[in-house]
Amino acid sequence: MKAGFSLQYKASPNDKIVTLPNLITAAGILCIVFSAVNLYAGARMDAFYFFLAVIISDFLDGFSARYIETKWPGHGISKFGEIIDPIRDKGIVIILFFLNVWMAIAVVFFESLSVVTATRVRKKAGKHVVAVESKVITAVQFVCIGILFFISENFIAISIFSSLIATLSLLRFITYVRLLYK
């Protein structure tokens, strides 16, 4: 995939806070908390189920925002949603701290750089830009995190998947840097 290929749309985000996509995102944030609490309590399967709910919310909020925006322009994408969606996406790192602390620290570092760079890309472009590569990276990271729930005793496997997740965060940052200077 060529860096710079991106989904771009020029929508005027509305000022509404209570929208269907935002409610879905908020439910995802709540599921992150429940997943982390269950991990802390040692209930790995319950934590995994809440993690799956987070993944589903990630798909549904974006899908519903774009669908509503195409049917009723100005009603699907909100300024508030553009803030809380990345918070939910990055909030998954809370779960990672219970699975592998060092990997979580690396992911926080690279994801923070990615958020800053992506924001600069969007300001420069004058429209909402989402790199397709970033979506693919997120999907692969979700799969890897899901696998971490089941390999808690295998140090080598944990190290491999943790390194992959952190490396993917670095690749997301590189993708947005390339878009910024394109």
Buried (B, 14 or more C-beta within 10 A) or exposed (E): EEBBEBEEEEBEBBEBEEBBBBBBBBBBBBBBEBBBBBBEEEBBEBBBBBBBBBBBBBEBBBEBBBEBBEEEEEBBBBEBBBEBBBEBBBBBBBBBBBBBEEBBEBBBBBBBBBBEBBEBBBEEBEEBBBBBBBBBBBBBBBBBBBBBBEBEEEEEBBEBBBBBBBBBBBBBBBBBBBBBEE
